[in-house]
Amino acid sequence: DRSTFLIDKEGKLVKEWRSVKVKGHVEEALGYIKENMR
């Protein structure tokens, strides 16, 4: 299974996606980053 972990600049886990499908996942992850990471 593929997983993606989003880590902030302090090294803290912000978000995790488990058992992701490659198709469309990059767009989903980038959308989350753009909306939630400032």
CORRA-V821433 format. One record per helix or strand of 2 or more residues. SS is the DSSP state (helix for helix, strand for strand). FROM is the first residue (numbers start at 1). LEN is the number of residues. If there is no record, write none. Layout:
BEGIN
<<SS:FROM:LEN> <SS:FROM:LEN>>
END
This chain:
BEGIN
<<strand:2:6> <strand:13:8> <helix:25:12>>
END
